[in-house]
Amino acid sequence: MVADGTFRRDLFFRLSQVMVWLPPVRKRGEDVLVLARRFAKKQGEPGYQLPEAFEQTLRRCTWLRNVRELRQVIHTTVALAGDGAQTSSG
């Protein structure tokens, strides 16, 4: 984009100096659950909770495609849960 003139050269070099490294989700066990719960809450009915056994399974997965894979699994799980979804009210 810099070569095409659609992105400022000075801004590109300023941004390229800022590096943020995060370990993959598979190496941050509790983050898997935090993210999964957030995705489920965003998509599910109010009070929706992932079953505890499912959460334990999530922690054991390798998440090769990282956060996008986790989000897709939660999206599919919540969609398929339908009326069988757990809620915090029981």
C-alpha positions in Angstrom: 0.0 0.0 0.0 2.9 2.3 0.6 4.2 1.6 -2.9 0.8 2.3 -4.3 0.6 5.6 -2.4 -2.5 4.5 -0.5 -0.8 4.3 2.9 1.5 7.0 4.3 5.2 5.8 4.5 5.9 7.6 7.8 2.8 6.1 9.4 3.8 2.6 8.2 7.3 2.9 9.8 5.8 4.2 13.1 3.4 1.3 13.3 5.9 -1.3 12.3 8.0 -0.4 15.4 5.2 -1.4 17.8 5.2 -5.2 18.2 2.8 -7.0 20.5 3.4 -10.7 21.1 0.9 -12.9 22.8 1.3 -16.6 23.3 -1.2 -18.8 21.5 -4.5 -19.4 23.3 -3.7 -23.1 23.7 -0.9 -22.0 26.1 -3.2 -19.7 28.1 -5.6 -22.2 29.7 -7.8 -19.9 31.6 -8.0 -17.5 28.7 -9.7 -20.2 26.7 -12.5 -20.3 29.2 -12.7 -16.5 29.4 -13.0 -16.2 25.6 -15.4 -19.1 25.3 -17.7 -17.6 27.9 -17.6 -14.2 26.3 -18.4 -15.6 22.9 -21.3 -17.7 24.3 -22.7 -14.8 26.2 -22.6 -12.6 23.2 -24.4 -15.2 21.0 -26.6 -17.1 23.5 -29.7 -16.2 25.4 -29.5 -14.1 28.5 -28.0 -16.2 31.3 -26.6 -18.8 28.9 -23.7 -20.8 30.4 -21.5 -23.4 28.9 -21.7 -26.8 30.7 -18.8 -27.4 33.0 -17.9 -30.7 31.3 -17.8 -28.8 27.9 -15.5 -26.1 29.4 -13.1 -28.8 30.6 -13.0 -30.3 27.1 -12.3 -26.8 25.7 -9.2 -26.5 27.9 -7.8 -29.8 26.6 -8.1 -28.8 22.9 -5.0 -27.7 21.1 -6.7 -24.7 19.2 -4.4 -24.9 16.2 -6.3 -22.0 14.5 -6.4 -20.1 17.8 -9.1 -17.6 18.7 -11.0 -17.9 15.4 -11.3 -21.7 15.8 -12.5 -21.3 19.4 -15.1 -18.6 18.4 -16.5 -20.9 15.6 -16.8 -23.9 18.0 -18.7 -21.8 20.5 -20.9 -20.3 17.8 -21.8 -23.8 16.5 -22.3 -25.1 20.1 -24.6 -22.3 21.1 -26.6 -22.5 17.9 -27.1 -26.3 18.2 -27.9 -26.1 22.0 -31.2 -24.4 21.2 -33.7 -25.1 23.9 -31.2 -27.3 25.8 -29.0 -24.4 26.8 -28.1 -24.0 30.4 -29.1 -20.8 32.1 -27.9 -19.3 35.3 -31.4 -19.5 36.7 -31.4 -23.3 36.5 
